[in-house]
Amino acid sequence: MEWYRFIIFGKVQGVFYRKFVSHAMMKKQYKGYIQNLNDGTVEVVAEVFDDDFDTFLAILNEGSPSSLVEDIRYEIIHDAEFTTDGFEIRY
């Protein structure tokens, strides 16, 4: 299990991307958050188990019906200390 930081590029703001992704993450019981960034991208920080990584990426790639994901970049966050019991939308 690792904490990851994902940056999602494309048409991902103003198209209910955060809502759809957060609902899917809550159903799968992931821990973390999703938020819009000022540059038009979306950031996701989450705890992901190695065997769930492909499923997690698939959720990020799918998004909402109105969204269009062009690219996803990610990095492992070492020594992450987050206090969340679920998956939340941050504003």
Stockholm file with secondary structure:
# STOCKHOLM 1.0

chainA/1-91         MEWYRFIIFGKVQGVFYRKFVSHAMMKKQYKGYIQNLNDGTVEVVAEVFDDDFDTFLAILNEGSPSSLVEDIRYEIIHDAEFTTDGFEIRY
#=GR chainA/1-91 SS CEEEEEEEEEECSSSSHHHHHHHHHHHTTCEEEEEECTTSCEEEEEEECGGGHHHHHHHHHHCCTTCEEEEEEEEEETTCCCCCSSEEEEC
#=GC SS_cons        CEEEEEEEEEECSSSSHHHHHHHHHHHTTCEEEEEECTTSCEEEEEEECGGGHHHHHHHHHHCCTTCEEEEEEEEEETTCCCCCSSEEEEC
//
